Amino acid sequence: MHYAYRYRLHPTEDQRETLDYHRDTCRQLYNHALNEFEKIPESAGTLNQRVRQVRDQLTDLKDWWDELTDLYSTVTQAAVMRIEDSIKALSQLKQNGYNVGSLNWKAPDEFRSFTYVQSGFEFDRKDGQTVISLSKLADIPISYHREIPDDVAVKEVCLKKERTGEWYASFAVEGKEEPPKPANPDRCIGIDVGILKYAHDTDGRAVGSLDLQDERERLKREQRSLSRKQQGSNNWEQQRLRVAECHQQVRRKRHDFLHKLSNYYATEYDLVAVEDLNVKSMLESARNSRNTASAAWDTFTTMLQYKCKREGTHFVEVEPAGTTKECASCGVESDKPLWVREHSCPACGFEMDRDANAALNILFRGFEKLGLGQSEDTTPVETALPMFTPSGASDVVDVQRVVETGSPTLKEAAPAAE
């Protein structure tokens, strides 16, 4: 299995200048390599073969390009091979229905990372501080807040400069064994995601959506202030950093919420079923697109998928069409507008919360897709709420209560409905 461990770097001012120098040299090398790559006809070989032809020119380049000798050898190679990764990423986006162009030269503010591959880096202790020793660069202090296991191999280290000016190091590791998935999962759950309530599951738990209104208002103010300043001036640069910090705060708050929620489901259950939503088409809609983008459902399912793989939990995405209309009791479909938050089946009289009904249908479809029999117990763990609570009740777990697995907060009894 492949993982990445990310740490904050604390370089000195001199080290920041050196990091920026290495980053910009890699940018210039990338632009030069892209120009050489475009001269090679497609008939000359596969994508990998053509990129390697450019990479093989590095030895000759160093004879007249003195700056390249200041970089570690694998750093220059990774900068060239980045062309292959970028083209593959564009091809994947095209397959997913996005309109993509071709690769362009990178401006100084667009190329923000460089990579050490296989070698040229190691952890060390100097003056009581953990540092990362980078060949031909420096010994940079690092916030080593969690240890990398000894049974995994570090394949590469990517150094990235955020738009706020902060530097981070991401260690890509592999070698950790994937735990086996249970043949007969007992603790199973289906999750329906939404706007008003971010997630409603088959245990009757509803998690409120993340409130980012204050952060958005601050971002608007800072962006208006940035638009009034002369671009490129010192005041403009200082205000640009403030805007970047606002974006970073929103991103961190959202990712913290999604990481904790996905980690809870992945560690507490043996099977997790979610909808395979086409978020791209939802974003193209003129209605509620901002809230859809803010919900970041694709990010949530991506996090949930790799965490389930890490924990040995079944993860399945099912067809979302009809999960809200279909009755979880008898299967009869009935149309209901968005403002109707209760499911009431005209055929069998089954009544429950609209989102809870959808979550049950998602779970049943997950059983069918995996070829598993329906679990005898669809409420496998103690939950924050009783099953089938009405939408008018106090049935929403506040987003602040979403915590890491192990805390009892999510399992506390919710206040009874009046």
C-alpha positions in Angstrom: 0.0 0.0 0.0 1.1 3.6 -0.7 0.9 6.3 1.9 2.2 9.9 2.3 3.3 11.5 5.6 3.3 15.3 5.5 5.3 17.5 7.8 5.8 21.2 8.2 9.3 22.6 7.6 10.8 25.5 9.5 13.6 26.8 7.3 15.7 29.9 8.2 15.7 32.9 5.8 18.9 31.6 4.1 17.4 28.2 3.7 14.2 29.7 2.3 16.3 31.4 -0.4 18.1 28.2 -1.2 14.8 26.3 -1.4 13.4 28.9 -3.7 16.5 28.8 -5.8 16.2 25.0 -6.2 12.5 25.3 -6.9 13.0 27.9 -9.7 15.9 26.0 -11.2 13.6 23.0 -11.4 11.0 25.1 -13.0 13.3 26.4 -15.7 14.5 22.8 -16.3 10.9 21.6 -16.7 10.1 24.4 -19.2 13.2 23.5 -21.2 12.4 19.8 -21.1 8.8 20.4 -22.2 10.1 22.4 -25.2 12.4 19.5 -26.1 9.7 16.9 -25.6 7.3 18.7 -28.0 10.0 18.4 -30.7 9.8 14.6 -30.5 7.2 13.0 -32.8 4.7 10.6 -31.2 5.9 7.9 -33.6 9.3 7.9 -31.8 7.9 5.7 -29.0 5.5 5.6 -26.1 5.0 8.5 -23.7 7.5 7.1 -21.2 10.1 6.5 -23.9 9.9 10.0 -25.3 10.1 11.6 -21.9 13.2 9.4 -21.1 14.8 10.6 -24.3 14.6 14.1 -22.8 15.8 12.9 -19.4 18.9 11.3 -21.1 20.0 14.8 -22.2 20.6 15.9 -18.6 24.3 14.9 -18.7 24.9 17.2 -21.7 22.9 20.0 -20.3 25.0 20.1 -17.2 28.1 20.9 -19.4 26.7 24.4 -20.2 24.0 24.9 -17.6 25.9 25.5 -14.4 22.8 25.8 -12.2 21.9 22.2 -12.7 25.1 21.1 -10.9 23.7 22.7 -7.8 20.8 20.3 -7.7 20.8 16.7 -6.6 20.7 14.2 -9.6 17.4 12.6 -8.7 15.8 16.1 -8.4 16.6 17.0 -11.9 15.4 13.6 -13.2 12.1 14.0 -11.3 11.6 17.5 -12.8 11.8 16.1 -16.3 9.7 13.0 -15.6 7.0 15.3 -14.2 6.0 15.8 -17.8 4.8 12.2 -18.1 2.8 12.5 -14.8 1.2 15.8 -16.0 0.2 14.3 -19.4 -1.3 11.3 -17.7 -3.3 13.5 -15.4 -4.6 15.5 -18.3 -5.7 12.3 -20.1 -7.5 11.2 -17.0 -9.4 14.5 -16.7 -10.3 14.2 -20.4 -11.7 10.7 -19.8 -13.8 12.1 -17.0 -15.5 14.5 -19.3 -13.4 17.7 -18.7 -12.2 20.0 -21.4 -8.4 20.0 -21.2 -5.7 21.7 -23.3 -2.0 20.9 -23.5 0.9 21.5 -21.1 2.2 25.0 -20.9 5.3 26.6 -19.6 5.3 27.2 -15.8 5.5 30.8 -14.5 7.5 31.3 -11.2 4.4 31.2 -9.0 2.9 28.2 -10.8 5.8 25.7 -10.1 5.9 25.2 -6.3 7.5 21.9 -5.6 10.4 19.6 -6.4 11.1 16.0 -5.5 14.0 13.8 -4.1 13.6 10.2 -5.4 14.9 7.2 -3.6 17.9 8.9 -2.1 19.4 12.3 -1.0 17.4 12.7 2.2 17.4 11.4 5.7 16.3 12.3 9.2 18.8 13.6 11.8 19.0 15.2 15.2 20.9 18.4 15.6 20.9 20.6 18.7 17.9 18.7 20.1 15.9 19.4 16.9 14.7 16.9 14.3 15.9 18.0 10.9 15.7 16.6 7.4 19.1 16.5 5.7 18.8 17.1 2.0 21.7 16.6 -0.3 23.1 19.8 -1.9 20.5 21.8 0.0 20.5 22.1 3.9 19.6 20.5 7.2 16.0 21.9 7.6 14.2 21.7 11.0 11.0 19.7 10.7 7.9 19.2 12.9 8.2 15.4 13.1 4.8 15.0 14.9 4.4 11.3 14.0 6.9 8.7 13.2 7.1 6.8 9.9 6.9 3.0 10.6 10.1 1.1 10.3 8.5 -1.6 8.2 7.9 0.7 5.2 10.2 2.1 2.6 10.3 5.8 1.8 10.3 6.1 -2.0 10.5 9.9 -2.4 10.2 13.2 -0.6 8.3 16.1 -2.2 9.1 19.6 -1.0 6.3 22.1 -1.6 5.9 25.8 -1.0 2.3 26.8 -0.2 1.0 30.1 -1.4 1.2 31.4 2.1 5.0 30.9 2.0 5.0 27.8 4.2 7.1 24.8 3.2 6.0 21.2 3.7 7.7 17.8 3.1 5.6 14.9 1.9 7.1 11.4 2.3 5.7 8.8 0.0 6.1 5.3 1.5 5.1 1.8 0.4 5.4 -1.6 1.8 2.7 -1.7 4.4 0.5 -4.7 4.0 -3.2 -4.2 3.3 -5.3 -5.9 6.0 -7.8 -8.5 4.7 -11.5 -7.6 4.5 -14.0 -9.6 6.5 -15.8 -12.3 4.5 -19.0 -11.8 6.5 -19.1 -8.1 7.6 -21.3 -7.5 10.7 -21.0 -3.8 11.2 -22.4 -2.3 8.0 -23.6 1.2 7.2 -25.0 3.2 4.4 -24.3 6.9 4.1 -26.4 9.5 2.3 -24.7 12.9 1.8 -26.5 16.2 1.4 -26.4 20.0 1.9 -28.7 20.6 4.9 -27.3 17.6 6.7 -23.9 16.6 5.5 -24.3 12.9 6.2 -27.2 10.8 7.3 -26.5 7.1 7.9 -28.5 3.9 8.6 -27.7 4.2 12.3 -29.9 7.2 12.4 -27.0 9.6 12.9 -27.2 12.9 11.0 -24.1 15.1 10.9 -24.6 18.8 10.3 -22.9 20.6 7.5 -19.7 22.6 8.1 -20.4 26.3 8.7 -17.9 28.3 6.7 -19.9 31.6 6.6 -17.5 33.6 8.8 -14.5 32.4 6.8 -16.2 33.3 3.5 -17.0 36.8 4.7 -13.5 37.4 5.7 -12.2 36.1 2.4 -14.5 38.5 0.5 -13.2 41.4 2.5 -9.6 40.5 1.9 -10.2 39.9 -1.8 -11.8 43.3 -2.2 -8.9 44.9 -0.5 -6.5 43.0 -2.8 -8.4 44.3 -5.9 -7.8 47.9 -4.8 -4.0 47.6 -4.7 -1.5 48.0 -7.5 -0.5 44.5 -8.7 3.2 43.7 -8.0 3.6 46.3 -5.2 4.7 45.5 -1.7 1.2 46.2 -0.3 -0.3 44.0 -3.0 2.1 41.1 -2.1 1.3 41.5 1.6 -2.5 41.5 0.9 -2.0 38.5 -1.4 -0.6 36.5 1.5 -3.6 37.5 3.6 -5.9 36.2 0.9 -3.9 33.0 0.6 -4.1 32.5 4.4 -7.9 32.9 4.2 -8.1 30.2 1.5 -5.8 28.0 3.6 -8.0 28.4 6.7 -11.1 27.3 4.7 -9.3 24.4 3.2 -7.8 23.2 6.5 -11.2 23.5 8.3 -12.9 21.5 5.6 -10.3 18.8 5.4 -10.1 18.5 9.1 -13.8 17.8 9.2 -13.7 15.4 6.3 -10.7 13.5 7.6 -12.3 13.0 11.1 -15.7 11.9 9.7 -14.3 9.5 7.1 -11.9 8.1 9.7 -14.8 7.4 12.1 -16.7 5.4 9.5 -13.7 3.5 8.2 -12.6 2.4 11.7 -16.0 1.7 13.3 -17.5 -0.4 10.5 -16.8 -3.5 8.4 -18.7 -2.3 5.3 -19.4 1.3 4.2 -21.7 2.1 1.3 -22.0 5.5 -0.4 -23.5 7.0 -3.5 -21.3 7.3 -6.7 -22.3 10.9 -7.3 -21.5 12.7 -10.5 -20.4 15.9 -8.9 -19.2 17.5 -12.1 -22.7 17.7 -13.6 -24.0 19.1 -10.3 -21.4 21.9 -10.4 -22.5 22.8 -13.9 -26.0 23.4 -12.6 -26.9 27.0 -11.9 -28.7 26.0 -8.7 -26.8 25.5 -5.5 -23.5 25.0 -7.2 -21.5 26.9 -4.5 -22.9 24.7 -1.7 -22.2 21.6 -3.8 -18.6 22.7 -4.3 -18.2 23.5 -0.6 -19.5 20.1 0.4 -16.6 18.4 -1.3 -18.3 15.0 -1.6 -15.7 13.7 -4.0 -13.0 14.5 -1.5 -15.0 12.8 1.3 -15.5 9.6 -0.7 -11.8 9.6 -1.8 -10.7 9.9 1.9 -13.2 7.3 2.9 -12.1 4.9 0.2 -8.4 4.9 1.1 -9.1 4.8 4.8 -11.3 1.8 4.4 -8.5 0.1 2.4 -6.1 0.9 5.2 -8.4 -0.5 7.9 -9.6 -3.6 6.0 -13.1 -2.3 5.6 -15.4 -3.0 2.6 -16.0 0.2 0.6 -18.7 0.3 -2.2 -20.1 3.0 -4.3 -23.6 2.4 -5.7 -25.9 4.0 -8.3 -27.5 7.1 -6.7 -30.5 7.3 -9.0 -33.7 6.6 -7.2 -32.3 6.2 -3.7 -34.5 9.0 -2.4 -37.7 8.0 -4.3 -37.5 4.3 -3.6 -39.2 3.0 -0.5 -36.7 1.0 1.7 -39.5 -1.2 2.9 -41.3 -2.3 -0.3 -39.3 -0.8 -3.2 -42.1 1.3 -4.7 -40.9 4.7 -6.1 -42.7 7.9 -5.3 -41.7 11.4 -6.4 -41.1 14.0 -3.7 -39.8 17.6 -4.1 -36.7 18.7 -2.2 -38.7 20.6 0.4 -40.4 17.4 1.5 -38.1 16.0 4.2 -40.3 12.9 5.2 -40.7 9.7 3.3 -44.2 8.3 3.3 -44.8 5.4 1.0 -48.3 5.4 -0.7 -48.1 1.6 -1.2 -47.1 0.2 2.2 -47.4 3.2 4.5 -43.8 3.1 5.6 -42.7 6.5 7.1 -39.3 7.8 8.0 -36.9 10.6 7.4 -36.2 11.2 3.8 -32.4 10.9 4.1 -32.6 7.9 6.4 -34.7 6.1 3.8 -32.1 7.0 1.1 -29.3 5.7 3.4 -31.0 2.3 3.8 -31.4 2.0 0.0 -27.7 2.8 -0.4 -26.8 0.1 2.1 -29.1 -2.5 0.4 -27.6 -1.7 -3.0 -24.1 -2.1 -1.5 -25.0 -5.6 -0.3 -26.2 -6.4 -3.8 -23.2 -5.0 -5.5 -20.7 -6.9 -3.3 -22.8 -10.1 -3.5 -23.3 -10.2 0.3 -26.4 -11.1 2.1 -28.2 -8.4 4.1 -26.7 -8.0 7.6 -28.9 -9.2 10.4 -27.9 -6.1 12.3 -28.0 -2.8 10.4 -27.3 -0.8 13.6 -24.0 -2.4 14.6 -22.6 0.1 17.1 -24.0 2.4 19.7 -25.0 5.6 17.9 -25.8 9.2 18.7 -29.4 8.8 17.7 -32.2 6.2 17.6 -33.1 4.7 14.2 -35.8 6.4 12.1 -35.9 9.7 13.8 -38.1 12.3 12.2 -36.5 15.3 10.5 -38.2 17.8 12.8 -36.6 16.3 15.8 -33.2 17.4 17.3 -31.5 14.7 15.3 -28.5 16.4 13.9 -25.0 15.9 15.4 -23.3 19.3 15.4 -20.2 19.4 13.2 -18.1 20.4 16.2 -18.8 16.9 17.7 -17.2 15.1 14.8 -14.0 13.8 16.4 -11.4 11.2 15.9 -12.3 7.6 16.5 -11.9 6.7 20.2 -13.7 9.7 21.6 -17.2 9.0 22.9 -18.6 12.3 21.5 -20.3 10.8 18.5 -21.9 8.1 20.6 -23.4 10.3 23.3 -27.2 10.3 23.4 -28.8 13.1 21.5 -31.4 15.2 23.3 -34.9 13.8 23.0 -37.3 15.5 20.7 -40.0 17.7 22.3 
